[in-house]
Amino acid sequence: MTFLICYDDHRSFTEDVKKRFTDASRYQVISFHAKQDFLSYFMKEAENSSCKVAIIGVPDAREQFESIEELTLEIKKVDQKTGLILLVAPDKIDDLKKTVRFNIDAYIPRNANSILRIHNTVKKLFSEHNIAIYRNKRNFSLYVVLAFLVLAVVLIIVAFFRFPEYF
């Protein structure tokens, strides 16, 4: 299950995201219009280890870029694994990249193709999340196999010195 958490203070893109991600068994789209509700949701769901993607609609005013940077830092402080997508006006994207540099997975210009770009970015983040899960499972299995091999070698060495007539 992938959670798409939208912060859309002007209610401009949330409906398009809900139309694009209609499969309820794979995606859950949650929308917030207030910054405090948005942050409290992340604090409440910090224990949930499923894939979470925050889509933030950036206002056009350059004065609010610092508040967006603070918002992204708060989200990453609460949950490091959350993917962040910033949806911004095309002419302001360079200024936003200079202001908000760290912890952003995608800067997407707000135009006719933005929903497709959001969809592709969400699929990429979901794949990275699954790869991390499988990597952890693989590493655990590898440690179990290595522990078994070390134990087997130790038992063979003990048996060799204890019962040399069988070797």
JOHUGI-V315494 format. One record per run of one state. SS is the DSSP state (H for helix, E for strand, C for the rest). FROM is the first residue (numbers start at 1). LEN is the number of residues. If there is no record, write none. Layout:
((SS:FROM:LEN) (SS:FROM:LEN))
This chain:
((C:1:1) (E:2:6) (C:8:6) (H:14:7) (C:21:6) (E:27:6) (C:33:2) (H:35:10) (C:45:6) (E:51:7) (C:58:4) (H:62:17) (C:79:4) (E:83:6) (C:89:1) (H:90:10) (C:100:6) (E:106:4) (C:110:4) (H:114:49) (C:163:1) (H:164:3) (C:167:1))
